[in-house]
Every structure is written in structure tokens, then in C-alpha cells.
Amino acid sequence: MARVAYTVREAVQPVVRTQSLPDDADDPAIWRHPTRPPLSLVLGTNKARAPRGAIGVFELNGRMRQLIRNIDQPNNIDVAYGFALGRARIDIAVATERYASRLRIFRIDPARRVLVDITDFERARVFAGESGERAMPMGIALYQAGRGEVHAIVSRKAGPKWGYLHQYRLVPTRGGRVGVEQIRAFGQFSGEGEIEAVCVDNELGYVYYADEGVGIRKYYANPAMPERELALFATHFKGDQEGIALYAPPNGGGYLLCVEQIEGGSKLHIYPRLGKQTEPIAVVPIGADATDGLDACACNLGTPFEQGLVAAMNSKDRNFWLYRWHDIATAMEQR
């Protein structure tokens, strides 16, 4: 018997609200500390033109630890682990810089818990040969291709009905800097709205992205696999399909999460990670205003996030709300 979706009546409440960003919060990414999980970080973009555009680095108690300014409208951000930079393996965060048509690449220093810019500013440009909104990167997801190789799958403000997304290999350059090399252009687009939210399931090898006028599309993340659409789902939203995140426990299973962007109270649509993703298992109100970006972590990050963490952008207060997975799981069990 097919599982029937249901909507939880009461909104799940965050246990932490981060400090506000100066202008316009947009997208979070969770970085897991390699040895002391409670020291993990939430990274979030402040979507504004340079010099005010910035990335905020937050502790799990919501306190801002670092604010990296002078980024020309950062939209989305993602993290990857074990990138090969010379003989070292490092954790990285990569953000899109819309008006520079470029990616900004940072090393995550686990000892100081700060970001260090390692961008090769000339070789990190994206959407070469395009102009206007077709050259403006928006969404990003990092695909860990193995052996220390990381790819960036990038969407843009506007694009064609085929090849809207570009996939880039991150490549070390001189002086410990990092640039990109394009691998392919792929992905169908309805022509309605835009594509911003992108998410990769590294273990299963899929990439999901929100075609905001239609639904969520699913492709292979590995460029060696066939370039065909594997699924189109989440087509029933009244609000825009926005942030997408993966809750993937180390013992398998898990969920794909997608936000329905609603002023005054966005909703989390929860789909099975495995099997057919035609209907959500549950729809959970999260209370956050006009949520755009979303991220999730299924690891034990210490109290109060023993079962994991979901981070959602809250537009009204220009910040990010942090939810215990335990509370979301409990809401899913309600009937």
C-alpha cells in the first residue's frame, strides 16, 4: 500500500536562532567538525552587492564567529570533505558570487573554525561566453567524485531549456589556490521562474534541483552516466520549490527535504531518499518566513542535535533557524 502524505498541524519550533546577517540571509550549509562534532559550524550567505555581500560563520549556539565581506552577491553555499590540495586533504566551502560570475572557494580551518579564501580569482569564473543573467551563478551543490576530487554543480539566474546547469571540476592552481574546469552542461528547464536550489546525494550519485515553476528534477551526478532525467516530482506546491537538503544517516535510509516558500510560515516537504519520490511522506510547517535556503546533517552533533540538524533560512530576521531532527521526526509520526 502506498504511503499517504499528511500535513502536520502545528509548526515545529527551532531550538536555535542565529544572529542576524546585515542585509539579506539566503542559504545555509552545515560543516561537521572532524573530531569534535559540537564544534561544527553553520555557514550562511548575506545576499548583497559588494562590499556588503558576505558569508557568516555561526556556531551551533547561533553566535556569529566570522563575517567574510566583499563578496559580490553570494547566493548559495555548500561544503565538501577531503578535497585533494597538493598532498593535503582539506574540507572546503564553495559559494556562488553572482555579479562576478565566479565561485568563491574557502578552506575550512578545523583548528580555528574559520574560512580561509583560496580562490584563484581568474580561473574560478563560470558560464564562460554567456552574458547578463545567463552568466550569473545562483545555486550550487558539491559532488564528491572520489579520490579527493570535487565537482561543483552550478545553476544560474537564467538559462536555456536544456543545459541550464554546468558542472565544474575544482582544480588546484599555483600558490595553493583553486580554480575550476567545466565538465558538462546539462539539465532540463521548464522556462518558468528559475533554478536555484541544487542538492547532491553523494552516496547514491544523484543530483536534485528545483525548477521553480514545475517541480524537482533528478539526474545522475556522475558525468559518465547517461544524461537523462530520472524523475520529476514535488509538482503540487502552491509556493515556490526552494531549498533542497538530504538527511542521510550513516546506517542508510533517510529523507530528501524540500521547502515550500511561504511568507510567514514555510513548509518542509519530506520525501523518501530511497524508492519512488512521487509523493511526500509528510508536510511539516517550520514557521520560518519565506524560506529560501536549506541544509541538513544526520550526524550526532551533540546536545541538542544528537539525531542531527536542519538549518533553514528565515527571511524576516535575516538569519537561520536550527531545528533538532528529533522534533521533525516526532512531527512526522503524528496522525
Secondary structure, 3 states (H helix, E strand, C coil): CCCCCEECCCCCCCCEECCCCCCCEEEEEEECCCCCHHHCEEEEEECCCCCCCEEEEEECCCCEEEEECCCCCEEEEEEEEEEEECCEEEEEEEEEEHHHCEEEEEEEECCCCEEEECECCCCCECCCCCCHHHHCEEEEEEEEEECCEEEEEEEECCCCCEEEEEEEEEEECHHHCEEEEEEEEEEECCCCCCEEEEEEECCCCEEEEEECCCEEEEEECCCCCCCCCCEEECCCCCCEEEEEEEECCCCCCCEEEEEEECCCCCEEEEEECCCCCCCCCEEEECCCCCCCCEEEECCCCCCCCCCCEEEEEECCCCEEEEEEHHHHHHHHCCC
